[in-house]
Amino acid sequence: QVQLVESGGGLVQPGGSLRLSCTASSHILVFNAMHWYRQAPGKERELVAIITNSRNTYYADSVKGRFTISRDNVKNTMYLQMNSLKPEDTAVYYCSGLSGNGNKDWGQGTQVTVSS
């Protein structure tokens, strides 16, 4: 099992930016794909973005054009650059990694609050 640790969350004003990081305890190349999810209070967890080993990316419609997912295989870290943040982006953000055997590892989450 790979340990994943998110960081970079916090309080930001609408229109602001944050960069989330997800650092793995071992090589992230063990994952076929890595993901960012988020869960707002009272809502189900939703998929935000995906990046594969070949660096193909997918974004939820709600964040397309504002968020950018990336990965640094040397630093064993995945990132989520979030720009033009809106109050509805407020949530706990989780990273996960999907291995070839179907196992999915999760981080503990980091809180993002967008408020004036």
Long-range contacts (C-beta under 8 A, 24 or more apart in sequence): 1-103, 1-105, 2-26, 2-28, 2-30, 2-31, 2-97, 2-105, 3-105, 4-95, 4-96, 4-97, 4-105, 4-106, 4-107, 5-107, 5-108, 6-93, 6-94, 6-95, 6-107, 6-108, 6-109, 6-110, 7-110, 8-110, 9-93, 9-110, 9-111, 9-112, 10-111, 10-112, 10-113, 11-113, 11-115, 12-85, 12-112, 12-113, 12-114, 13-114, 13-115, 13-116, 14-85, 14-86, 14-87, 14-114, 14-115, 14-116, 15-84, 15-85, 16-85, 16-114, 17-81, 17-82, 17-83, 17-84, 17-85, 18-82, 18-85, 18-112, 19-79, 19-80, 19-81, 19-82, 20-79, 20-80, 20-82, 20-93, 20-95, 20-110, 20-112, 21-77, 21-78, 21-79, 22-77, 22-78, 22-79, 22-80, 22-95, 22-107, 23-75, 23-76, 23-77, 24-76, 24-77, 24-78, 24-97, 25-76, 26-76, 27-73, 27-76, 28-71, 28-73, 28-76, 28-77, 28-78, 28-97, 29-53, 29-73, 30-97, 30-99, 31-97, 31-98, 31-99, 31-105, 32-98, 32-99, 32-100, 33-97, 33-98, 34-71, 34-78, 34-95, 34-96, 34-97, 34-98, 35-95, 35-96, 35-97, 35-98, 36-69, 36-78, 36-80, 36-93, 36-94, 36-95, 37-93, 37-94, 37-95, 37-96, 38-89, 38-91, 38-92, 38-93, 38-94, 38-112, 39-91, 39-92, 39-94, 39-109, 40-88, 40-90, 40-91, 40-92, 43-91, 45-94, 48-80, 48-93, 49-80, 51-78, 62-88, 63-89, 82-112, 85-112, 85-114, 86-114, 87-114, 87-115, 88-114, 89-114, 90-114, 90-115
